[in-house]
Amino acid sequence: MKVYCDNKLVIFIAHNPVLHDRMKHDSGEICMSYIPTKSQVADVLTKSLPKRQFNDMVCNLAMNDIFMPC
């Protein structure tokens, strides 16, 4: 499973074998990768975003506006 994160410190901690000697990401089951904050589509569900960025993220997630007339 690939997990995308916009926090480099979290990725460093996850890959540090001293801190996590028996975690799933050490066995290769979970891979944490960096993604820039502006590309983090999960933010549309958790943060207040500028309208343009919000609309771009909604489009990337293929979400439909149920209130938009057909």
PyMOL commands that set and color helices and strands:
alter all, ss='L'
color gray80, all
select helices_A, chain A and resi 8-15+24-27+37-39+43-46+51-60
alter helices_A, ss='H'
color red, helices_A
select strands_A, chain A and resi 2-5+31-34
alter strands_A, ss='S'
color yellow, strands_A
deselect
rebuild
show_as cartoon
